[in-house]
Amino acid sequence: MSIYEYTVKDAKGQDVSLADYEGKVLLVVNTATGCGFTPQYEGLEKLYKKHQGAGFEILDFPCNQFGHQAPGSNEEIQEFCQLNYQTTFKTFGKIEVNGDGAISLYNFLKKEKGGLVGSAIKWNFTKFLVDREGNVVKRFAPTTTPEQLETELIAVL
């Protein structure tokens, strides 16, 4: 399997094939608007603006599984991010990353890069770096800021 074989829902509920991102370097992130890590949106946007021209995309997946920190509709979440952090990268529909309701994309990501303590996503702002061929290169913990992963991003770009 490749990441390009998955289809996800955008914030309006429309199907988006990840094959649309073939040839790009991706950072896939499960996010929340009411989390202690929410200010990372600022760093994510800076990273996106700095490297978008080199073929970099951020795929933002709001997730309400951790402390119900992503309340609201997809539209409200997108509006919050755009108003408070001026985000311009793609925000998808709200998802689950663990358990029976986990979307297949996240089951794939977890299988590819399970991390040291198992495959479950531990909290929001877990990040997966994907190269231009669709390979999951690295998994970053929520505590890893966008600024801290930039060197590894550049190496893949």
Contact map, one row per residue, 1 for C-alpha under 8 A:
1110100000000000000000000000000000000000000000000000000000000000000000000000000000000000000000000000000000000000000000000000000000000000000000000000000000000
1111110000000000000000000000000000000000000000000000000000000000000000000000000000000000000000000000000000000000000000000000000000000110000000000000000000000
1111110000000000011000000000000000000000000000000000000000000000000000000000000000000000000000000000000010010000000000000000000000000110000000000000000000000
0111110000000000111111000000000000000000000000000000000000000000000000000000000000000000000000000000000000000000000000000000000000000100000000000000000000000
1111111000000000111000000000000000000000000000000000000000000000000000000000000000000000000000000000000000000000000000000000000000000000000000000000000000000
0111111100000000111000000000000000000000000000000000000000000000000000000000000000000000000000000000000110000000000000000000000000000000000000000000000000000
0000111110000011110000000000000000000000000000000000000000000000000000000000000000000000000000000000000010000000000000000000000000000000000000000000000000000
0000011111000011110000000000000000000000000000000000000000000000000000000000000000000000000100000000000010000000000000000000000000000000000000000000000000000
0000001111111111000000000000000000000000000000000000000000000000000000000000000000000000000110000000000000000000000000000000000000000000000000000000000000000
0000000111111111000000000000000000000000000000000000000000000000000000000000000000000000001110000000000000000000000000000000000000000000000000000000000000000
0000000011111100000000000000000000000000000000000000000000000000000000000110010000000000001111000000000000000000000000000000000000000000000000000000000000000
0000000011111100000000000000000000000000000000000000000000000000000000000110000000000000000010000000000000000000000000000000000000000000000000000000000000000
0000000011111110000000000000000000000000000000000000000000000000000000000000000000000000000010000000000000000000000000000000000000000000000000000000000000000
0000000011111111000000000000000000000000000000000000000000000000000000000000000000000000000000000000000000000000000000000000000000000000000000000000000000000
0000001111001111100000000000000000000000000000000000000000000000000000000000000000000000000000000000000000000000000000000000000000000000000000000000000000000
0000001111000111110100000000000000000000000000000000000000000000000000000000000000000000000000000000000000000000000000000000000000000000000000000000000000000
0001111100000011111100000000000000000000000000000000000000000000000000000000000000000000000000000000000000000000000000000000000000000000000000000000000000000
0011111100000001111111000000000000000000000000000000000000000000000000000000000000000000000000000000000000000000000000000000000000000000000000000000000000000
0011110000000000111111000000000000000000000000000000000000000000000000000000000000000000000000000000000000000000000000000000000000000000000000000000000000000
0001000000000001111111000000000000000000000000000000000000000000000000000000000000000000000000000000000000000000000000000000000000000000000000000000000000000
0001000000000000011111110000000000000000000000000000000000000000000000000000000000000000000000000000000000000000000000000000000000000000000000000000000000000
0001000000000000011111110000000000000000000000000000000000000000000000000000000000000000000000000000000000000000000000000000000000011100000000000000000000000
0000000000000000000011111000000000000000000000000000001000000000000000000000000000000000000000000000000000000000000000000000000000111100000000000000000000000
0000000000000000000011111100000000000000000000000000001110000000000000000000000000000000000000000000000000000000000000000000000000111000000000000000000000000
0000000000000000000000111110000000000000000000000000001110000000000000000000000000000000000000000000000000000000000000000000000011110000000000000000000000011
0000000000000000000000011111000000000000000000000000000111100000000000000000000000000000000000000000000000000000000000000000000111110000000000000000000000000
0000000000000000000000001111100000000000000000000000000111100000000000000000000000000000000000000000000000000000000000000000001111000000000000000000000000000
0000000000000000000000000111110000000000000000000000000001111000000000000000000000000000000000000000000000000000000000000000001111000000000000000000000000000
0000000000000000000000000011111000000000000000000000000001111000000000000000000000000000000000000000000000000000000000000001111100000000000000000000000000000
0000000000000000000000000001111100000000000000000000000000011110000000000000000000000000000000001000000000000000000000000001111000000000000000000000000000000
0000000000000000000000000000111110000100000000000000000000011110000001000000000000000000000000000000000000000000000000000001110000000000000000000000000000000
0000000000000000000000000000011111100100000000000000000000000111000011000000000000000000000000000000000000000000000000000001100000000000000000000000000000000
0000000000000000000000000000001111100100000000000000000000000100000011100000100110000000000000000000000000000000000000000000000000000000000000000000000000000
0000000000000000000000000000000111110100000000000000000000000000000011100000000000000000000000000000000000000000000000000000000000000000000000000000000000000
0000000000000000000000000000000111111100000000000000000000000000000011000000000000000000000000000000000000000000000000000001000000000000000000000000000000000
0000000000000000000000000000000001111110000000000000000000000000000000000000000000000000000000000000000000000000000000000000000000000000000000000000000000000
0000000000000000000000000000000000111111000000000000000000000000000000000000000000000000000000000000000000000000000000000001100000000000000001100000000000000
0000000000000000000000000000001111111111100000000000000000000000000000000000000000000000000000000000000000000000000000000000100000000000000000000000000000000
0000000000000000000000000000000000011111111000000000000000000000000000000000000000000000000000000000000000000000000000000000000000000000000000000000000000000
0000000000000000000000000000000000001111111100000000000000000000000000000000000000000000000000000000000000000000000000000000100000000000000000001100000000000
0000000000000000000000000000000000000111111110000000000000000000000000000000000010001010000000000000000000000000000000000000000000000000000000000000000000000
0000000000000000000000000000000000000011111111000000000000000000000000000000000000001110000000000000000000000000000000000000000000000000000000000000000000000
0000000000000000000000000000000000000011111111100000000000000000000000000000000000000000000000000000000000000000000000000000000000000000000000001110000000000
0000000000000000000000000000000000000001111111110000000001000000000000000000000000000000000000000000000000000000000000000000000000000000000000000100000000000
0000000000000000000000000000000000000000111111111000000000000000000000000000000000001111100000000000000000000000000000000000000000000000000000000000000000000
0000000000000000000000000000000000000000011111111100000000000000000000000000000000000000000000000000000000000000000000000000000000000000000000000000000000000
0000000000000000000000000000000000000000001111111110000000000000000000000000000000000000000000000000000000000000000000000000000000000000000000000110010000000
0000000000000000000000000000000000000000000111111111000111000000000000000000000000000000100000000000000000000000000000000000000000000000000000000000000000000
0000000000000000000000000000000000000000000011111111100000000000000000000000000000000000000000000000000000000000000000000000000000000000000000000000000000000
0000000000000000000000000000000000000000000001111111100000000000000000000000000000000000000000000000000000000000000000000000000000000000000000000000000000000
0000000000000000000000000000000000000000000000111111111100000000000000000000000000000000000000000000000000000000000000000000000000000000000000000000000000000
0000000000000000000000000000000000000000000000011111111110000000000000000000000000000000000000000000000000000000000000000000000000000000000000000000000000000
0000000000000000000000000000000000000000000000001111111100000000000000000000000000000000000000000000000000000000000000000000000000000000000000000000000000000
0000000000000000000000000000000000000000000000000011111100000000000000000000000000000000000000000000000000000000000000000000000000000000000000000000000000001
0000000000000000000000111000000000000000000000000011111110000000000000000000000000000000000000000000000000000000000000000000000000000000000000000000000000001
0000000000000000000000011110000000000000000000010011111111000000000000000000000000000000000000000000000000000000000000000000000000000000000000000000000000001
0000000000000000000000011110000000000000000000010001001111100000000000000000000000000000100000000000000000000000000000000000000000000000000000000000000000000
0000000000000000000000000111100000000000000100010000000111110000000000000000000000000000110000000000000000000000000000000000000000000000000000000000000000000
0000000000000000000000000111100000000000000000000000000011111000000000000000000000000000111100000000000000000000000000000000000000000000000000000000000000000
0000000000000000000000000001111000000000000000000000000001111100000000000000000000000000111100000000000000000000000000000000000000000000000000000000000000000
0000000000000000000000000001111000000000000000000000000000111110000000000000000000000000001111100000000000000000000000000000000000000000000000000000000000000
0000000000000000000000000000011110000000000000000000000000011111000001000000100000000000001111100000000000000000000000000000000000000000000000000000000000000
0000000000000000000000000000011100000000000000000000000000001111110011000000000000000000000001111000000000000000000000000001000000000000000000000000000000000
0000000000000000000000000000000100000000000000000000000000000111111111100000000000000000000001110000000000000000000000000000000000000000000000000000000000000
0000000000000000000000000000000000000000000000000000000000000011111110000000000000000000000000011000000000000000000000000000000000000000000000000000000000000
0000000000000000000000000000000000000000000000000000000000000011111110000000000000000000000000000000000000000000000000000011000000000000000000000000000000000
0000000000000000000000000000000000000000000000000000000000000001111110000000000000000000000000000000000000000000000000000000000000000000000000000000000000000
0000000000000000000000000000000000000000000000000000000000000001111111100000000000000000000000000000000000000000000000000000000000000000000000000000000000000
0000000000000000000000000000000111100000000000000000000000000011111111100000000000000000000000000000000000000000000000000000000000000000000000000000000000000
0000000000000000000000000000001111100000000000000000000000000111000111110000100000000000000000000000000000000000000000000000000000000000000000000000000000000
0000000000000000000000000000000011000000000000000000000000000001000111111000100000000000000000000000000000000000000000000000000000000000000000000000000000000
0000000000000000000000000000000000000000000000000000000000000000000001111111100000000000000000000000000000000000000000000000000000000000000000000000000000000
0000000000000000000000000000000000000000000000000000000000000000000000111111100000000000000000000000000000000000000000000000000000000000000000000000000000000
0000000000110000000000000000000000000000000000000000000000000000000000011111110000000000000111000000000000000000000000000000000000000000000000000000000000000
0000000000110000000000000000000000000000000000000000000000000000000000011111111000000000000000000000000000000000000000000000000000000000000000000000000000000
0000000000000000000000000000000000000000000000000000000000000000000000011111111100000000000000000000000000000000000000000000000000000000000000000000000000000
0000000000000000000000000000000010000000000000000000000000000100000001111111111110000000000000000000000000000000000000000000000000000000000000000000000000000
0000000000100000000000000000000000000000000000000000000000000000000000000111111111000000001000000000000000000000000000000000000000000000000000000000000000000
0000000000000000000000000000000000000000000000000000000000000000000000000011111111100000000000000000000000000000000000000000000000000000000000000000000000000
0000000000000000000000000000000010000000000000000000000000000000000000000001111111111000000000000000000000000000000000000000000000000000000000000000000000000
0000000000000000000000000000000010000000100000000000000000000000000000000000111111111110000000000000000000000000000000000000000000000000000000000000000000000
0000000000000000000000000000000000000000000000000000000000000000000000000000011111111111000000000000000000000000000000000000000000000000000000000000000000000
0000000000000000000000000000000000000000000000000000000000000000000000000000001111111110000000000000000000000000000000000000000000000000000000000000000000000
0000000000000000000000000000000000000000000000000000000000000000000000000000000111111100000000000000000000000000000000000000000000000000000000000000000000000
0000000000000000000000000000000000000000110010000000000000000000000000000000000111111110000000000000000000000000000000000000000000000000000000000000000000000
0000000000000000000000000000000000000000010010000000000000000000000000000000000011111111000000000000000000000000000000000000000000000000000000000000000000000
0000000000000000000000000000000000000000110010000000000000000000000000000000000011101111100000000000000000000000000000000000000000000000000000000000000000000
0000000000000000000000000000000000000000000010000000000000000000000000000000000001000111110000000000000000000000000000000000000000000000000000000000000000000
0000000000000000000000000000000000000000000010010000000011110000000000000000000000000011111000000000000000000000000000000000000000000000000000000000000000000
0000000000000000000000000000000000000000000000000000000001110000000000000000000000000001111100000000000000000000000000000000000000000000000000000000000000000
0000000001100000000000000000000000000000000000000000000000111100000000000000010000000000111110000000000000000000000000000000000000000000000000000000000000000
0000000111100000000000000000000000000000000000000000000000111100000000000100000000000000011111000000000000000000000000000000000000000000000000000000000000000
0000000011111000000000000000000000000000000000000000000000001100000000000100000000000000001111100000000000000000000000000000000000000000000000000000000000000
0000000000100000000000000000000000000000000000000000000000001111000000000100000000000000000111110000000000000000000000000000000000000000000000000000000000000
0000000000000000000000000000000000000000000000000000000000001111000000000000000000000000000011111000011000000000000000000000000000000000000000000000000000000
0000000000000000000000000000000000000000000000000000000000000011100000000000000000000000000001111110111000000000000000000000000000000000000000000000000000000
0000000000000000000000000000010000000000000000000000000000000010100000000000000000000000000000111110111001100000000000001000000000000000000000000000000000000
0000000000000000000000000000000000000000000000000000000000000000000000000000000000000000000000011111110001100000000000011000000000000000000000000000000000000
0000000000000000000000000000000000000000000000000000000000000000000000000000000000000000000000011111110000000000000000000000000000000000000000000000000000000
0000000000000000000000000000000000000000000000000000000000000000000000000000000000000000000000000111110000000000000000000000000000000000000000000000000000000
0000000000000000000000000000000000000000000000000000000000000000000000000000000000000000000000011111111000000000000000000000000000000000000000000000000000000
0000000000000000000000000000000000000000000000000000000000000000000000000000000000000000000000111111111101100000000000000000000000000000000000000000000000000
0000000000000000000000000000000000000000000000000000000000000000000000000000000000000000000000111000111111100000000000000000000000000000000000000000000000000
0000010000000000000000000000000000000000000000000000000000000000000000000000000000000000000000000000011111110000000000000000000000000000000000000000000000000
0010011100000000000000000000000000000000000000000000000000000000000000000000000000000000000000000000001111111000000000000000000000000000000000000000000000000
0000000000000000000000000000000000000000000000000000000000000000000000000000000000000000000000001100011111111100000000000000000000000000000000000000000000000
0000000000000000000000000000000000000000000000000000000000000000000000000000000000000000000000001100011111111110000000000000000000000000000000000000000000000
0010000000000000000000000000000000000000000000000000000000000000000000000000000000000000000000000000000111111111000000000000000000000000000000000000000000000
0000000000000000000000000000000000000000000000000000000000000000000000000000000000000000000000000000000011111111110000000000000100000001000000000000000000000
0000000000000000000000000000000000000000000000000000000000000000000000000000000000000000000000000000000001111111110000111000000000000000000000000000000000000
0000000000000000000000000000000000000000000000000000000000000000000000000000000000000000000000000000000000111111110000100000000000000000000000000000000000000
0000000000000000000000000000000000000000000000000000000000000000000000000000000000000000000000000000000000011111110000000000000000000001000000000000000000000
0000000000000000000000000000000000000000000000000000000000000000000000000000000000000000000000000000000000001111111000100000000000000001111000000000000000000
0000000000000000000000000000000000000000000000000000000000000000000000000000000000000000000000000000000000001111111111110000000000000000001000000000000000000
0000000000000000000000000000000000000000000000000000000000000000000000000000000000000000000000000000000000000000111111100000000000000000001000000000000000000
0000000000000000000000000000000000000000000000000000000000000000000000000000000000000000000000000000000000000000011111000000000000000000000000000000000000000
0000000000000000000000000000000000000000000000000000000000000000000000000000000000000000000000000000000000000000011111100000000000000000000000000000000000000
0000000000000000000000000000000000000000000000000000000000000000000000000000000000000000000000000000000000000000011111110000000000000000000000000000000000000
0000000000000000000000000000000000000000000000000000000000000000000000000000000000000000000000000000000000000110111011111000000000000000000000000000000000000
0000000000000000000000000000000000000000000000000000000000000000000000000000000000000000000000000100000000000100010001111100000000000000000000000000000000000
0000000000000000000000000000000000000000000000000000000000000000000000000000000000000000000000001100000000000100000000111111010000000000000000000000000000000
0000000000000000000000000000000000000000000000000000000000000000000000000000000000000000000000000000000000000000000000011111010000000000000000000000000000000
0000000000000000000000000000000000000000000000000000000000000000010000000000000000000000000000000000000000000000000000001111110000000000000001000000000000000
0000000000000000000000000000111100101000000000000000000000000010010000000000000000000000000000000000000000000000000000001111110000000000000001000000000000000
0000000000000000000000000000111100001101000000000000000000000000000000000000000000000000000000000000000000000000000000000011111000000000000011100000000000000
0000000000000000000000000000111000000000000000000000000000000000000000000000000000000000000000000000000000000000000000001111111100000000001111000000000000000
0000000000000000000000000011110000000000000000000000000000000000000000000000000000000000000000000000000000000000000000000000111110000000001111000000000000000
0000000000000000000000000111100000000000000000000000000000000000000000000000000000000000000000000000000000001000000000000000011111000001111100000000000000000
0000000000000000000000001111000000000000000000000000000000000000000000000000000000000000000000000000000000000000000000000000001111100001111000000000000010000
0000000000000000000000001111000000000000000000000000000000000000000000000000000000000000000000000000000000000000000000000000000111111111110000000000000000000
0000000000000000000000111100000000000000000000000000000000000000000000000000000000000000000000000000000000000000000000000000000011111111100000000000000000011
0000000000000000000001111100000000000000000000000000000000000000000000000000000000000000000000000000000000000000000000000000000001111110000000000000000000011
0000000000000000000001110000000000000000000000000000000000000000000000000000000000000000000000000000000000000000000000000000000001111110000000000000000000000
0111000000000000000001100000000000000000000000000000000000000000000000000000000000000000000000000000000000000000000000000000000001111111000000000000000000000
0110000000000000000000000000000000000000000000000000000000000000000000000000000000000000000000000000000000000000000000000000000001111111100000000000000000000
0000000000000000000000000000000000000000000000000000000000000000000000000000000000000000000000000000000000001001100000000000000111100111111000000000000000000
0000000000000000000000000000000000000000000000000000000000000000000000000000000000000000000000000000000000000000100000000000000111100011111000000000000000000
0000000000000000000000000000000000000000000000000000000000000000000000000000000000000000000000000000000000000000100000000000000111000001111100000000000000000
0000000000000000000000000000000000000000000000000000000000000000000000000000000000000000000000000000000000000000111000000000011110000001111110000000000000000
0000000000000000000000000000000000000000000000000000000000000000000000000000000000000000000000000000000000000000000000000000011100000000011111110000100000000
0000000000000000000000000000000000000000000000000000000000000000000000000000000000000000000000000000000000000000000000000000111000000000001111110000000000000
0000000000000000000000000000000000001000000000000000000000000000000000000000000000000000000000000000000000000000000000000011111000000000000111111000000000000
0000000000000000000000000000000000001000000000000000000000000000000000000000000000000000000000000000000000000000000000000000100000000000000111111000000000000
0000000000000000000000000000000000000000000000000000000000000000000000000000000000000000000000000000000000000000000000000000000000000000000111111101100000000
0000000000000000000000000000000000000001001000000000000000000000000000000000000000000000000000000000000000000000000000000000000000000000000001111111100000000
0000000000000000000000000000000000000001001100100000000000000000000000000000000000000000000000000000000000000000000000000000000000000000000000011111110000000
0000000000000000000000000000000000000000001000100000000000000000000000000000000000000000000000000000000000000000000000000000000000000000000000001111110000000
0000000000000000000000000000000000000000000000000000000000000000000000000000000000000000000000000000000000000000000000000000000000000000000000011111111000000
0000000000000000000000000000000000000000000000000000000000000000000000000000000000000000000000000000000000000000000000000000000000000000000100011111111110000
0000000000000000000000000000000000000000000000100000000000000000000000000000000000000000000000000000000000000000000000000000000000000000000000000111111111000
0000000000000000000000000000000000000000000000000000000000000000000000000000000000000000000000000000000000000000000000000000000000000000000000000001111111100
0000000000000000000000000000000000000000000000000000000000000000000000000000000000000000000000000000000000000000000000000000000000000000000000000000111111110
0000000000000000000000000000000000000000000000000000000000000000000000000000000000000000000000000000000000000000000000000000000010000000000000000000111111111
0000000000000000000000000000000000000000000000000000000000000000000000000000000000000000000000000000000000000000000000000000000000000000000000000000011111111
0000000000000000000000000000000000000000000000000000000000000000000000000000000000000000000000000000000000000000000000000000000000000000000000000000001111111
0000000000000000000000001000000000000000000000000000000000000000000000000000000000000000000000000000000000000000000000000000000000110000000000000000000111111
0000000000000000000000001000000000000000000000000000011100000000000000000000000000000000000000000000000000000000000000000000000000110000000000000000000011111
